Amino acid sequence: MAIALINMISKKIAQAVKLESIADIEDAFEIDIDVDINLKQAKEDLTQYISQDKDPILYNQILCMVETSEIRRFADGLVDVELQEMMIDLSDAIDAMREIAIKLEKDRRKHPYLINELCDKQTEDLLSRAVGVGLLTKEFQPAKGTKIYQLKLIAYAVNIIKGTKVRSRWCHFEKQWNVGDKRLSKGDIPITRGREIYKVAKIYPEVDFNSAIKTRAGHEKTLESPLNPDQAIRLCKLLKKHEFLDKNVNEESFLAVQGLVNIPPHPINWSGSAYSLAYFMKALFSDRNANLWNMTVTWFTVNNETLNHGTFKTKSHVLIVHPERYEFIPLIDRIISKCKKTD
C-alpha cells in the first residue's frame, strides 16, 4: 500500500513541478486516507521490505517510478522549508527503493551489466571480446583510456553482426555507456589513429570497418598483396630495420594499404630514396597490380613529400637499364625473399 501511495504522490508532484505549481504540490501531499504516511519512516521500512521480498513484480513497479532530479531541483528553490523537506524526503524514498530495485534486477538477469535493450547472449559475447583486450571493463563499461571513437567502432561492429535496425544503432549504446553529450552517432573517427582503430578491428574480423569511416582514402582501392598478414608484418619490420620505411609507420597502417586488415588505409612514409621505393613496388607488387604507379603515389610519400606518377615511371625505366648502379636492389630482394619464407 505504501509503495502505491508513494507512486501516486510522486506522479502528481512530478506533473506539478512541470507546471511550476506550488499549490498542486501541496495538494498532492494532502492524502485523504485513514493512515498518514511518514516518508522518512517509509523509506526505511520499504527498503528493508524490498530487500527481503525480492519479488520481480514489486521491484519492476519501483523501476517505473518517476525520476527525482527535477523534483529535487524544484525543491532547492523553495522558500517553504517544510514543503521543501517533504519533497526531498519523497525523492530520497524513491531513490533508495530504486537503488535496491536496480540491484535486484541485475542479480536476477542473466546479463546483469547490460541495459534491457542490449540484454542478450549474443551482445554479451560480442562485448566480451572488447573486455578481453581491455577496451571495456567486466561490467561492460568503457575502460580507462578507451577513446570515444573506439566505443563507436565497438557499437558499430556489434550492430553490423546483429543486424540492428539503423534507427536503434547508437542510442542503446549511448545509454549503456552513459556518454552524455558525446553522441556516438556524431563522433568522428580519426583515420590517423590506425593502431587504436586496429585494436577494435582485429577483435571483430567479420566486420568491414571501411564503411564506418568516411574518408577519401577509405574508398580508394588498396594494393593487391602477395603476402599474408604475418608475412607483411615481418616485411614491415625488416624495411624499418634497414631504414627504407619510416620508423613511425605502424604495422596496421602497412597492412591496411595492402588490404590485409579491415581498416581504412592512409598514405605511409618511405624513408629511403624514391628509386628504392620504385624498385620495391615493382619487385613485390607488379604482378598483381596493373596500375602500380597510380597505387604507389596514392599510398606512399617519400620523406613526407607527395609523389608524381610520371616521375616513377621514369625511375622504373632507369632501374631496369642500369641496375648495377643501385646497391639497394640486392638488399630489397633479400628482404622480400626473407619475409616470404614460412616458419
N, C-alpha and C positions, 0 to 999 in steps of 0.2 A: 504493500500500500504506500509506504513512504517513497519508494522509488518512482512509482507512478505519479505521486504528488509532486515530487521534485521535477520530474519531467514536464508536467503540466505547467508549473510555475515558470520554469526556465524558458519554455517556448513563448509564454506570454511576455516575459520580460525581454527576451531577445527581440520580439516584434516591437515592443515599446521603445527599446533602445534605437532601433532603426528609425522610428518616428520621433525620437528625442522627446518622448512624452513622460515626464516625471509622474504625472497623475496616473497614467496607465501602469507604471511600475509599482506605485503604491497600492493600486487596486489589485494587482497580481499577488501581492503579499498578504492581502486580507482574505484569508482562506475560510470559507464558510463550511467548516466541518466540525464534528464534535471534539476531535482531538487536535490540538495545535501541534505544530512541528517545530522542534528546536534544530536549526540547521547544523550547528556545531556538533550536537549530540548525534544527529542523524548521520553525519559524516563518519563518526567513529563506529556507530552501530552497523551501518550499511557496508562499510568496507570490510569489517570483520565477517559479516554475514556472507558477502560475495566470495570472500577468500575461502570460506568453509563449504559453501554450497557448490560452487564451480559448475553451475548449470548454464550451458550454452545459450539457452533461451533467455536467461536472465542477463548475462553479460553482453549478449548481442543487442539487447534493448538499451543498455547503457552506452554502447558504442555509437548508437544512433542519437544520443542526446546532443543538444546544441553545443557549438564551440563557445568557449567563455571569453575569448580575447576581447571582443567588442563590449561585452558586459563589464569586464574589468576596466577597460579604457574609459567607459562612460562613468563608472563609479568613481574613478580617480578625480573627476572634475566636479563631483557633487559637493555642495555646501552642507547638506543634511548628513551629519555624521552617522546617525542611526540607520538611515536608508543605505548609505554607503557600506556600512558594516554588513547589512543583510545581503547586499548584492555580492560582496566579497565572500561571505560565508557560503552562499549558494554556489558560487564559482568554485570555491575550494572543495565543496562536497562533490560536485560533478567531476572535477579534475581528479580527485582522489579515487573515485569509483572507476573513472575511465582508465586510469593508470593500471589498476588491478585487472580490469577487463581486457586491456590490451595484452597484458602478460598471460592471462589465462587463454586468450585466443591464440597467442603464439605457441603456448605449450600444447594446445590441442591440435593445431595444424601440423600437417606433415612437413611443411616447408615454412617454419616459423619466422624466418627473417625476410620473407618476400611479401609484398603487398598483394592483396587479393587478385588483382588483375594479372600478376605475374606468378601466381602460386600454382605451379605445376611442375611435374618431374622433369620435363624437357628443358624448361627455363633454368631450373636449378642445376641440371647437368651442364648446360652451356655456360652459365655464370661461374660454375665451379672451375672451369678452365682458367678464367681470369683470376680466381682465388689462388690457383696453383702457381701462377707466375708472379704473384704479389701485387696485382693491379687492384684487386678487391680484398677486403677482409673476409673472415669466415662468416660474418654477418651479412655479406654481400653489399657492404658499403665501400665507398672509394678509400683505398689505402693511402697512406701519407705519400705524397709525391706523384700520385696519379693525376694526369692532366685532364682537363675537361674534354679536350678533343679525343683522348683515349677512351673516355667514357662514351662519347658519341660513337666511336668505332665499335665498341663492345655492344652497345644497343643496336647499332646497325646490323652487326653480324647476327645477333640473336633474332632480330626481326626478319632478316632475309631467310634464315634457316627455318624459322617457324611459319613464314608466310603471313606475317601480321599485316592487317589492313593499313594502308598508308596513314589514314587519319589518326590511328592509335599508336603509331610507331614511337613517338617521343614522349608523350605526356605521361605514360606509365613509368618510364624510367626516370623522368624528372621528379616524379613523386617518390619513387623508390629511393633515389639518391639525394632528395631534398636539395636540388641545385639552385634554388632561389631564382634570381633574375638571370642566371647563366643558362639561358634556354639552349637545350641541345639542338633543337631544330635550326637555330640561328647561328650556332657556333661554327667558326672556320677551322679547318684542319690544315695546319701549315705544312706544305709539301717539303720544306727543308728539314723537318723533323723525322727523317727516314727511319732512324733507329727506334724511336718511340712508336712510330706507326707500325713498324715491322713486329714489334713486341706483341701487338694485338693480332696482326695479320697471321703470324705463324701459329697461333692457337686456334684460329678459325680458317684452316686451309681450304675449306669447301666454299668460302666466300670470296668473290671478286670485289676488292675494295676500290677499284678504279672509278666505278660509277659513283662512289660516295664522296670522292674528292674531285671537284670540278676545277681542273687546271688545263691549260693548253697542252702541257706536256703529257698529262694523263690520257689524252686522246690521240697522241702520236703513236705510230707503230713502233714497237721496240725491235731490237735486233733479234734475229733468229740464231740461237746459240747452239753449237755442237756439244756443249758441256752440260753436265747435270749440276745441281746446286753445290754439291760438295766439291766438285772439280773447280767450279767458278770461285768459290771461297778460297781454295788453295791458290788459284791463279792471282786473285786479288792480293793475297799476302806476299806472293813472290814478286809481283810487279812493284809493290811498295818497298820491299826489301832492296830491290835493285834500282829504286828511285825513278821508276817510269810513271808510277801512279802517285798522285798526291797523298801524303800520309794521312790527311784529314778525311779522305773518302772512306765512308764506312762500307762494310761488306753488303749490307742490304741495298744500298744505292747501286753498287756494282752489279748485283744480281737483277735489280729492277730494270736497268737499261737492256738487259738480255731477256727480259720477260720471264725470269725464273722465280719471281715472287709476285704475289698479287697486291702490289702497292704501286701507286703511280710513280713513274721514274722522273728524274730531272737530271740535267747535264752534270757530268762529273769531270774533274780536272785532271789532265795528263801533265805530269811534271817533267817528262822527258822532252825531246825535240819533236817538232811536227813530223819530221821524217820518220822517227821511230814509231810514232802513232800510226802513220800511214802504213808502215810495214806490218805492225802488229795487227791492224784491222784487216789487211789483205790476207795475212797468213792464217788468221783464225776464222774470219767471218765471210770471206769472199765466196765460198762455195754455196752458202745458204742465203745470201743477201744480194739481190740484183742491184738495188740502189745503195750500194755500200757507202759511197762518199756522201750522199744525202744523209744517211743514217749517222755517219761519223760527225758531220757538222751539227747534227741535231743533238747528239748525246754526249759530245765531248767539247771541252775547252782545252787549250794548251797554255799552261802558265796563266790561267784565268782570263785568257783572251779568246773571243769567239773566232770561229774558223770560216774559211772560204772554200766553197765546193770546188771551184776551178783550180785553186792552188793545190789541192790534194790530188787531183788527177795528174797534175804536172809532177808532183813529188813522187807519185807512184811510178811514173814512167822512168824517172831518173834512177830510182831504186832498182828497177828491172835491168836497165842498161849498165849501171855501174855498181853492182852490189859490193864489190871489193872495197869501196870507199867507206863503208859503214861498219864499224866494229860491233854495233848493237845487234846486227842481224843474227849471228850465231847465238848470241845470248838470249834473244827473244825466242828463237827456235827451241833452245833448251828449256826455257821456262814453259812454253806451251806444251812441249813433249812431256815434261815432268808432271804438269798438272793433270794431263790426260791419263796418266798411269793409275791403275786401280791398286788399292792397298791389298 
